[in-house]
Amino acid sequence: MAIINPKTIYTIAKKEFMDNIRSKWIILISIIFIILTIVSAYVAGGTSDEVFGGMEATVVSLMSIYTLIIPLIAILLGFSTIAGEAETGSLSVVLSYPVKRIEVLIGKFLGLGSVLAVTPMIGFGISGIVIAAVIGAEEGLAFLVFIALAIVLGLIYLSLIIFISALCRTRVRAIAGGVALFFWAMIYGIIIMAIYVGTGGDLTKLMTGQATYPDWLFGSIIFSPGDLNQMAVMRAFDLNQAMGINLEAPDWMSMPFLIVVQMLWIIIPLFLAYYFFKKRDI
């Protein structure tokens, strides 16, 4: 087996990073993250004498928002990674050089992943500093974990969309696959709730905190990267409730378990992407 050249991977990753980081929409999204976090903190502090609420209340307000925005960014960044560049011919130019397909794939993932990491680091990081300067940094470590988990969520969806891009023959199909991925992530929770109600669960009691999630429902979140990520955030802040819903998870759903499953969500689609990319005739 040929040895992978780290220098080649770095060169490809650097090109992907520089090509995308110059885009003004990256700056715009960072600003949006700052505004959303500051507004969430202000709203969270509305019932107290403080200007801002605590980091914990701020993150609870942010969870439903960032699990929409970050996957969308990842899908927009990665849908044309293989399918689009193969269609335009730019990928055949890259592969005409002495580079291996695994190096191209890893380089693109690392470069785009670095872009994905920059937006929450800047957006959440700056707003976190502002909030900490006002109310203190008692939950600063947990907020750093939240930023790291936001980046992990982006990497999961980047890995998934690169797999879709490797699987699809055209850019249009890759776009359709990205749209399907995004909407599946949005409706998965609705489907699970429908199953819960259909098997005799009382949704009203669940939403008012009078009932707890059954273990099978907690187990279902391993198939939903967004829900998985939110549960990890709740573990980081030692939360058992969000928006009045009792979310006290079973002991087996520990932070190490949640991290391992999220890593698998990154690694497995990348392996599949390489398999289809290797078979692709370019």
C-alpha positions in Angstrom: 0.0 0.0 0.0 1.4 3.4 -1.0 2.3 5.8 1.8 0.1 8.9 2.2 2.0 12.1 1.8 1.1 14.6 4.6 2.6 17.5 2.6 0.2 16.8 -0.3 -2.8 16.7 2.2 -1.6 20.0 3.7 -1.4 21.6 0.3 -4.9 20.6 -0.7 -6.3 21.5 2.7 -4.7 24.9 2.5 -6.1 25.6 -1.0 -9.6 24.6 0.1 -9.3 26.8 3.2 -8.0 29.8 1.4 -10.5 29.5 -1.4 -13.4 29.5 1.0 -12.2 31.7 3.9 -12.1 34.7 1.5 -15.8 34.5 1.0 -17.7 37.3 2.6 -20.5 34.9 3.7 -18.1 33.3 6.2 -17.7 36.7 7.9 -21.5 37.2 7.7 -22.2 33.9 9.4 -19.7 34.7 12.1 -21.5 38.0 12.7 -24.8 36.1 12.8 -23.5 33.8 15.5 -22.3 36.8 17.5 -25.7 38.5 17.3 -27.7 35.3 18.0 -25.6 34.5 21.1 -25.8 38.0 22.5 -29.6 38.2 21.9 -30.1 34.7 23.4 -28.0 35.8 26.5 -30.1 39.0 26.8 -33.4 37.2 26.5 -32.1 34.6 29.1 -31.4 37.4 31.5 -34.8 39.0 31.1 -36.2 37.4 34.3 -33.2 38.6 36.4 -31.5 41.9 37.3 -28.5 41.0 35.1 -28.1 42.3 31.6 -27.3 38.8 30.4 -28.4 35.4 31.5 -25.9 32.7 32.5 -24.0 30.6 29.9 -26.3 27.6 30.6 -29.5 29.5 29.8 -27.9 31.1 26.8 -26.9 27.7 25.4 -30.3 26.2 25.9 -31.7 29.1 23.9 -29.1 28.6 21.1 -29.4 24.8 20.8 -32.4 24.8 18.4 -30.8 27.5 16.3 -27.2 26.3 15.8 -28.4 22.7 14.9 -30.1 24.3 11.9 -27.4 26.8 10.8 -24.2 24.7 11.2 -25.5 21.7 9.1 -26.6 24.1 6.4 -23.2 25.7 6.3 -21.5 22.2 6.0 -23.8 21.1 3.2 -23.2 24.4 1.3 -19.5 24.0 1.7 -19.2 20.3 0.7 -21.9 19.4 -1.8 -19.7 20.1 -4.9 -16.5 18.7 -3.4 -16.4 15.6 -5.7 -19.5 15.6 -7.9 -19.2 19.3 -8.8 -15.5 19.3 -9.4 -15.7 16.1 -11.4 -18.4 17.6 -13.6 -16.4 20.8 -14.3 -13.2 18.9 -15.0 -11.2 20.6 -12.2 -10.9 17.3 -10.3 -9.4 15.5 -13.3 -6.7 18.3 -13.4 -5.9 17.7 -9.7 -5.7 14.0 -10.2 -3.4 14.4 -13.2 -0.7 15.4 -10.7 1.1 12.8 -8.6 -1.5 12.7 -5.8 -3.6 9.9 -4.4 -7.4 10.0 -4.1 -7.2 9.4 -0.4 -4.9 12.5 -0.1 -7.4 14.6 -2.1 -10.3 13.4 0.0 -8.6 14.0 3.4 -7.2 17.3 2.2 -10.6 18.6 1.2 -12.2 17.4 4.4 -9.5 19.0 6.6 -9.6 22.3 4.6 -13.3 22.6 4.6 -13.5 21.4 8.2 -11.1 24.2 9.1 -13.4 26.7 7.5 -16.3 25.2 9.4 -14.4 25.5 12.7 -13.6 29.2 12.1 -17.2 30.5 12.2 -18.3 29.1 15.6 -14.9 29.8 17.1 -15.2 33.5 16.1 -18.9 33.9 16.5 -19.5 32.0 19.7 -16.0 32.9 21.0 -16.3 36.7 20.8 -19.9 36.7 22.2 -18.8 34.3 25.0 -16.0 36.7 26.0 -18.5 39.6 26.0 -21.0 37.6 28.2 -18.3 36.4 30.5 -17.0 40.0 30.9 -20.5 41.0 32.2 -21.6 38.1 34.3 -18.4 36.2 35.0 -16.8 33.1 33.6 -18.0 30.4 36.0 -19.4 28.3 33.2 -16.6 29.2 30.8 -15.2 25.7 30.4 -18.6 24.2 29.6 -19.1 27.0 27.0 -15.8 26.0 25.4 -17.0 22.4 25.3 -20.2 23.8 23.6 -18.1 25.5 20.9 -16.1 22.3 20.4 -19.3 20.3 20.0 -20.7 22.8 17.5 -17.6 22.3 15.4 -18.0 18.5 15.7 -21.6 18.8 14.5 -20.3 20.7 11.4 -17.7 18.0 10.7 -20.4 15.3 10.9 -22.5 17.0 8.3 -19.4 17.8 6.2 -18.5 14.1 6.2 -22.0 13.1 5.2 -22.2 15.6 2.4 -18.8 14.6 1.0 -20.1 11.0 1.0 -23.2 12.1 -0.9 -21.0 14.1 -3.3 -18.8 11.0 -3.9 -21.9 8.9 -4.5 -23.7 11.2 -6.9 -22.6 11.5 -10.5 -23.6 15.1 -11.1 -23.7 18.4 -9.1 -27.4 18.6 -9.3 -27.9 15.2 -7.7 -25.4 16.2 -5.0 -27.5 19.3 -4.3 -30.6 17.2 -4.2 -28.9 14.8 -1.8 -27.8 17.7 0.4 -31.3 19.1 0.5 -32.7 15.6 1.4 -30.0 15.3 4.2 -31.0 18.6 5.7 -34.7 18.0 5.7 -34.3 14.4 7.0 -32.3 15.9 9.9 -35.2 18.4 10.5 -38.1 15.8 10.4 -36.4 12.9 12.2 -37.5 14.2 15.6 -41.1 14.6 14.3 -41.0 11.0 13.1 -39.7 9.7 16.5 -42.4 11.7 18.3 -45.1 10.2 16.0 -43.8 6.7 16.9 -43.9 7.7 20.6 -47.5 8.8 20.4 -48.4 5.9 18.2 -47.1 3.4 20.8 -49.2 5.0 23.6 -47.1 7.9 24.7 -48.7 11.1 26.0 -47.1 14.0 24.2 -48.8 16.6 26.4 -47.4 15.1 29.6 -43.9 14.8 28.0 -43.9 18.4 26.9 -45.0 19.7 30.3 -42.5 17.7 32.2 -45.0 15.3 33.7 -43.5 12.3 31.9 -40.0 11.2 31.1 -38.5 10.0 27.9 -38.5 6.1 27.6 -35.1 4.5 27.1 -35.8 3.5 23.5 -36.5 7.1 22.6 -33.1 8.1 24.1 -31.5 5.3 22.1 -33.0 6.7 18.9 -30.9 9.8 19.1 -27.8 7.9 18.0 -29.3 8.1 14.5 -29.7 11.8 14.6 -26.5 13.8 14.7 -28.3 17.0 15.8 -30.1 15.4 18.7 -26.9 13.5 19.6 -25.0 16.8 19.7 -27.6 18.5 21.8 -27.5 15.7 24.3 -23.8 16.1 24.6 -24.2 19.9 25.2 -26.7 19.1 28.0 -24.2 16.7 29.5 -21.5 19.3 29.4 -23.8 21.8 31.3 -25.2 19.0 33.5 -28.7 19.8 32.3 -31.7 17.5 32.8 -34.3 19.8 31.4 -34.6 22.0 28.3 -37.7 24.2 27.6 -39.6 22.5 30.4 -39.1 18.9 29.0 -37.6 16.3 31.3 -34.5 15.0 29.5 -32.8 13.0 32.3 -30.8 10.5 30.2 -30.0 7.0 31.3 -26.5 6.4 32.8 -25.3 4.6 29.7 -25.7 7.8 27.7 -22.5 9.3 29.1 -20.4 12.0 27.6 -17.7 9.5 26.4 -20.4 7.4 24.7 -21.8 10.5 23.0 -18.4 11.6 21.8 -17.5 8.1 20.4 -20.8 7.9 18.5 -20.2 11.4 17.0 -16.7 10.4 16.0 -18.2 7.3 14.2 -20.6 9.7 12.4 -17.5 11.5 11.0 -15.4 8.4 10.2 -17.8 6.0 8.6 -19.2 8.4 5.9 -15.6 9.4 5.1 -14.7 5.7 4.6 -17.7 5.3 2.3 -16.8 8.5 0.5 -13.4 7.1 -0.3 -14.8 3.8 -1.4 -17.1 5.5 -4.0 -14.5 8.1 -4.9 -11.9 5.3 -5.6 -14.3 3.5 -7.9 -15.3 6.7 -9.7 -14.2 7.1 -13.3 -12.8 10.6 -13.7 
